[in-house]
Amino acid sequence: MIDTHCHLTFPQFVERVDAVMACAAAAGVVQVITISTASPDARVCQRVANAHPSVWFSAGLHPLHCDDPNDWNELRECAQDPRCVAWGELGLDRFHREPPLDHQRVALDAHLDHIVQWTSEGLAKPIIIHCRDAFDDLIPILRACGLPPTRFVFHCFTAGPREMQMLLEFGASVSFTGVATYRNAPALREAIAMVPLERMMVETDAPYLSPEPVRSVRPCEPAFVVHTARAIAAQRGIAPHELEAILDRNARAFFGLPTPRPAHAAS
């Protein structure tokens, strides 16, 4: 399986990435994308990805880090690395009061303008969207930026059917975390039932949001993405191995990830 969104550079992991990836491999998680929050973090993500064959990374400015030091030229340089497979995460967040939404909007507009420019220069990449309580604000902005809707994925979707309908009508893909396994998320399960399978992915957002049945385990790790996939398979009435194959195919096509070579049995 593939964990399409985690944060291996966060303090919970950065000193033990080898062990985290070993646990992931033991659980059958063969590829991981570690997501950046600003240009200094993107550099660390780049080093982690180049040190681990099963890790890729993104380059972007997170809305909650929009007041952090950030260098657009450095993000562009990171994106030139073949192991950089996406822009982001970027977007808007109304759940947190800081930084103010107007700061987030300035950063988002600048980020989208840069992505349009970088795309024209040959750095076209998919775009990872952070959207928390901000669908009505964000989707019109994305629609107006001129980038193809199919290049966007809304990560960590935790809203309900209304927001999912907006997302699907816009034309983006969507990714689910361990929240999909929580008993207190019925509206999210209604939304999951609406998604065409070819537009769906899964992630951990580790170190956050550990899924059932390991919800009490902290931090969440990439290995746990298998639980989210199995829960969604049960919700959709699909055999787990069939859904996992679909999810992996979607993720590889969207992010341009290679298919891992199968391990050869000993002769």
C-alpha positions, 0 to 999 in steps of 0.5 A: 500500500501507499501512504500518500500523506505523512510528515516524516520530518516532524519531531515524532519521526525525524530521528527515527525514520529508518525504524518508522519505514521498517514498520511500514514495510512490515505492514505492507506499506511500500511507498510513502510521501512526506509532505512539507510545510514551508521551504526549510521543511521541504529541504529536510523532506528532500533529504529524507526522500533521497535517503530512503528509496520508498519515500517521496516528498512534496514542496509547499507552504502550509496555510498554518505555516504561512507566517513562517520563513519561506523562500519561493525560489527554494521551493522551486529548487526542491521541486526540481528533484525527481523525488518531489512528486507534488506541490503542497500542502497549501490551502485555507484553514478556518478551524484555527484562529492563527494565522489569520485567514487574510494571511493565509489568503495572501500566501495561497494566492502567491503559491498558486501564482507561482505554481502557474508560473512553474508549470509554464516552465515545465514543473507541472505537478499535482497539488495537495490541498489543505481545506478545513472548514473552508470549502466555500472560500477555497473552491472558487479560488482554485477554480479561478486559478486556471489549473486543471481541477484533476491535478488537485487532491483534497487531503484529510477530508473530514467534512460531510456530503455537502462539501463532498458534492462541491469537491466532486463537482469541482473535479478534484480527487480526495484522500481519507485518513483514520477519521474514516474509521471513527464511530463518531464520524457518520457524516464523513461515511456518507461522504465516502459513499459518494466518491467514485473509486477512481478519485479516492486515495488514503493517507495517515497524516501521521503523526496525527489521527491514528485509525481504529483499531490503533486509535490510542497509539501515538504517534500515528505512523505510515504503517497504520494506513492499512487500517483506514483502507480496510475500514473504507473497503468494509463501508463500500462493500469491497474486498480489502485487497481489491480496494487496496489495488484500486487505491494504489493504482490511483495514487501511482497515477496521480503522483507519478510514483513507480511500481515497486519491483516485486521481491524475488523468492529465494531459489 
